[in-house]
């Protein structure tokens, strides 16, 4: 059985309970079981600080994933996938910019971050980008989260 925790450090004023279905569907599709992950909602300033500290990029971003399984020496009975940080202000801005709902944008960022925790990395090559973004679209379409 998979478990996850959503930690709202931002103070969201909207319902995000639908993310349970998004997370569970993604994990099932990727054949992941007996795993734990956390998703943390934060503000742009905190995201900027983390992006600078951990990636040496001096600006905010929408999502950062910290995969615990990147460390091959870290083994437990329950898979500890890691943490996904999402900037809620950046998510809202991108939803407006791309002309789709906040539900769709937040779902996309969760799936995107979760795939990173599972080892997908669109920054490595065009082929990996094609695979990761294809999976993201497929998952969102299966959940009927279109716009």
C-alpha positions, 0 to 999 in steps of 0.5 A: 500500500502506498502512502503520501502526505500533503503539507500545506505550508502556503495556506491554500484557500482551495480544495486539493483532495482530488490529488489523492486520485492523481497520486494513486493513479500515477503510482498504480500506472507506474507499478509502484507499491509499498511507497511513501512520498510527501508533497509540500506547498510553499511560496515563491520566496521559499522556492527561490531559496531552495532552487538557489541552494540545491540547484544553484539557479537564482530564481523561483521555479514551479516544482522541485523533487528530491528523490531519496532513491537517488542514493543507492545505499538507502534501502528500507522495506517501504520505498521512501520516494522523497519530497515534491515542493510546489510553489502555489503562486507559480502554479497559479501564474502558469495556469493563467498563462497556459489558459487552463484550470488550477486543478489541471496545473497542480495535477500536472506538477504533482505528476511531473514531480512524482515521475522525477522521484521515480527516476524520470528526468526530461533534462537528460535528453530529448528522448527522456523528455519525450517519454516523461512528458508523454507519460504526464499527458497520458496520466492526466488524460486517463484521469480526464484532467484536460483543461 
